[in-house]
Amino acid sequence: MSDPTYLEPPADHSVKVPHLVFGLLFLGVAGIWALGTSDLIDGEQLAVLAPAVLVVAGVIGLVASLASGRNRSRRNAVPTHDPAYDEGYSAHEEPETTGLDITHDTTTETDDTDPTREIR
């Protein structure tokens, strides 16, 4: 049999926001469970810690989402000015002309008024 060919995974090393949020939720629930089983917190404290874990994970997820969106837009942005093009050019200089007169186009002026005439 032949060896299967595997495609190489993409080299995307950005933070995956859903993975981050669910990882934080898992750690928070596991931490609350560990504190509850060791009798360090009681029911009233659990009623405060459980929603706090959800809120903190949500805020961190929002911040990560905004940060990754901002970095993505900067990465995909097209530069609007390249200083390399400014080398040797002064803003006060007139551009060089090629000697061609492009102000008057004589190729469309004909005496023939037939609109179906073939243009070559």
Secondary structure, DSSP 8 states (H G I E B T S, - for coil): ----------------HHHHHHHHHHHHHHHHHHHHHTTSS-HHHHHHHHHHHHHHHHHHHHHHHHHHHHHHHHHH---S--GGGGTT--TTS-----S---SS--SS--S---TT----
